[in-house]
Amino acid sequence: MDTELVKKVRAAAAAMWSVLVIGVVWVTVAYFIWLAFMHTRPPWMLALAGGTGFDWGDYQLMAIAFFGLIKLGLFALVGAAVWLTLFARRLERDR
């Protein structure tokens, strides 16, 4: 195989793993910040949502949906990163 293609695929795999590390760190920090807000339950957060008809259960539901969707996206990126890594290894082996 072409050595340029192997280099590009390896670089793409390395970039994908870097994006995953940054994404996991970001989600973890955001989750701990969310836990701090849920522990203190500041009244200004309810005021940001309009104040009426919106309670802490709604905030929890939104957080579960948000973090769930972000984790699904990260899981898809893990699949792509593993595939790129294995593809780069196969290209190098067949070279």
BALO-756802 format. One line per 3 residues: number of its first residue (from 1); their letters; for each residue x, y, z of N, C-alpha, C. Coordinates in steps of 0.001 Angstrom, whole numbers, plus 500000, padded with zeros to 6 digits. Example, Ala and Ser with C-alpha at 12.3 -4.5 7.8 and 13.67 -1.06 7.14 Angstrom:
// BALO-756802
1 = AS = 513190 494310 507800 512300 495500 507800 513200 496700 507800 ~ 512850 497750 507080 513670 498940 507140 512900 500030 507870
// end
This chain:
// BALO-756802
1 = MDT = 500836 498810 500000 500000 500000 500000 500876 501248 500000 ~ 500275 502337 499693 500961 503615 499659 501297 504062 501080 ~ 502543 504476 501301 502944 504883 502650 502252 506175 503080
4 = ELV = 501893 507015 502128 501179 508249 502471 499800 507943 503048 ~ 499125 506964 502457 497809 506581 502966 497924 506024 504383 ~ 498933 505216 504615 499138 504653 505952 499377 505774 506957
7 = KKV = 500194 506748 506598 500473 507877 507497 499204 508679 507783 ~ 498405 508901 506756 497183 509686 506941 496163 508951 507808 ~ 496040 507648 507612 495088 506879 508411 495558 506810 509860
10 = RAA = 496869 506625 510069 497397 506612 511441 497199 507971 512108 ~ 497404 509055 511363 497194 510393 511923 495719 510614 512261 ~ 494830 510122 511411 493398 510252 511690 493013 509455 512930
13 = AAA = 493586 508268 513085 493299 507457 514273 493813 508144 515529 ~ 495012 508703 515466 495564 509406 516630 494724 510632 516975 ~ 494273 511354 515956 493427 512524 516198 492094 512113 516818
16 = MWS = 491542 511002 516364 490271 510532 516915 490419 510150 518380 ~ 491514 509479 518733 491727 509121 520141 491914 510373 520990 ~ 492573 511391 520447 492733 512648 521189 491384 513323 521419
19 = VLV = 490545 513327 520404 489209 513904 520538 488410 513146 521592 ~ 488556 511831 521625 487842 511033 522621 488298 511350 524035 ~ 489601 511493 524223 490103 511823 525563 489564 513176 526009
22 = IGV = 489610 514156 525121 489086 515484 525449 487585 515408 525735 ~ 486846 514645 524942 485407 514504 525152 485064 513848 526476 ~ 485797 512808 526840 485530 512124 528108 485848 513035 529285
25 = VWV = 486948 513775 529200 487290 514714 530277 486218 515794 530382 ~ 485762 516320 529246 484741 517366 529263 483445 516857 529881 ~ 483013 515666 529493 481765 515116 530033 481895 514872 531530
28 = TVA = 483047 514392 531969 483251 514139 533396 483201 515436 534198 ~ 483884 516467 533724 483864 517759 534422 482447 518342 534425 ~ 481767 518271 533289 480397 518792 533221 479472 518029 534162
31 = YFI = 479676 516728 534295 478836 515930 535188 479066 516316 536645 ~ 480325 516525 537026 480593 516924 538406 480063 518326 538704 ~ 480126 519214 537737 479526 520540 537915 478011 520400 538079
34 = WLA = 477412 519518 537279 475975 519290 537397 475623 518730 538770 ~ 476442 517800 539277 476186 517252 540607 476266 518334 541679 ~ 477204 519265 541524 477309 520363 542484 476057 521240 542439
37 = FMH = 475551 521511 541236 474326 522302 541124 473128 521562 541704 ~ 473066 520272 541497 471937 519510 542030 472017 519378 543547 ~ 473208 519460 544090 473348 519396 545544 472908 520710 546191
40 = TRP = 473313 521838 545586 472980 523141 546174 471601 523641 545738 ~ 471161 523270 544555 469880 523708 543986 469651 525217 544132 ~ 470483 526004 543439 470331 527456 543556 469018 527925 542922
43 = PWM = 468351 528863 543578 467052 529325 543058 467159 530065 541727 ~ 468314 530638 541423 468439 531374 540173 468373 530449 538960 ~ 468659 529140 539146 468541 528220 538007 467085 528045 537589
46 = LAL = 466194 527997 538571 464771 527920 538228 464299 529220 537586 ~ 464861 530340 538031 464487 531627 537445 464951 531724 535990 ~ 466079 531082 535659 466556 531095 534277 465581 530388 533335
49 = AGG = 464876 529405 533863 463935 528641 533041 462556 529290 532990 ~ 462389 530413 533600 461101 531089 533577 460396 531065 534911 ~ 460832 530189 535799 460302 530183 537149 459015 529418 537347
52 = TGF = 458091 529474 536424 456801 528816 536644 456708 527557 535789 ~ 456197 526512 536404 455983 525281 535661 457237 524482 535370 ~ 458341 524854 535973 459609 524169 535728 460238 523882 537078
55 = DWG = 460468 522606 537371 461027 522262 538678 462325 521463 538512 ~ 462847 520984 539636 464139 520293 539618 464049 518939 538933 ~ 462892 518339 538927 462712 517087 538192 462902 517276 536695
58 = DYQ = 462434 518429 536195 462625 518740 534781 464102 518943 534462 ~ 464815 519628 535348 466258 519800 535156 466973 518453 535143 ~ 466576 517558 536041 467208 516240 536082 466934 515461 534798
61 = LMA = 465715 515543 534301 465375 514855 533061 466187 515402 531890 ~ 466328 516725 531828 467134 517324 530771 468591 516901 530876 ~ 469111 516823 532091 470507 516422 532276 470722 514975 531867
64 = IAF = 469787 514106 532219 469913 512697 531830 469896 512570 530309 ~ 468999 513293 529658 468929 513248 528197 470207 513815 527576 ~ 470696 514936 528098 471899 515571 527566 473105 514655 527696
67 = FGL = 473358 514159 528901 474530 513312 529107 474388 511979 528372 ~ 473180 511475 528264 472971 510243 527507 473296 510410 526034 ~ 472845 511514 525444 473136 511761 524032 474620 512001 523796
70 = IKL = 475259 512729 524698 476696 512961 524559 477458 511639 524658 ~ 477067 510781 525583 477744 509490 525725 477501 508598 524511 ~ 476315 508659 523918 476075 507908 522685 476981 508400 521559
73 = GLF = 477149 509708 521469 478060 510259 520471 479495 509827 520704 ~ 479922 509832 521960 481275 509374 522274 481438 507890 521963 ~ 480385 507107 522192 480450 505683 521876 480617 505470 520374
76 = ALV = 479934 506272 519567 480100 506184 518114 481524 506562 517714 ~ 482089 507566 518378 483472 507947 518099 484449 506850 518497 ~ 484154 506124 519563 485008 504996 519955 485015 503949 518848
79 = GAA = 483857 503657 518300 483790 502697 517201 484608 503145 516000 ~ 484504 504418 515656 485280 504943 514530 486775 504920 514827 ~ 487157 505242 516052 488577 505249 516412 489161 503843 516383
82 = VWL = 488418 502881 516886 488896 501491 516850 489026 501025 515404 ~ 488030 501352 514586 488099 500949 513187 489297 501582 512488 ~ 489524 502868 512695 490673 503529 512073 491990 502922 512539
85 = TLF = 492080 502604 513815 493307 502012 514341 493558 500648 513713 ~ 492531 499821 513651 492695 498493 513054 492962 498575 511552 ~ 492320 499529 510881 492546 499707 509451 493979 500154 509181
88 = ARR = 494497 501060 509998 495884 501506 509830 496847 500352 510067 ~ 496561 499540 511052 497420 498385 511329 497396 497397 510163 ~ 496211 497190 509587 496120 496267 508456 496830 496828 507231
91 = LER = 496682 498120 506978 497379 498729 505845 498888 498598 506001 ~ 499364 498797 507203 500805 498695 507432 501282 497256 507273 ~ 500465 496310 507700 500833 494900 507583 500859 494463 506117
94 = DR = 499916 494952 505316 499831 494563 503907 500822 495304 503022 ~ 501506 496247 503559 502423 497073 502782 503583 496300 502304
// end
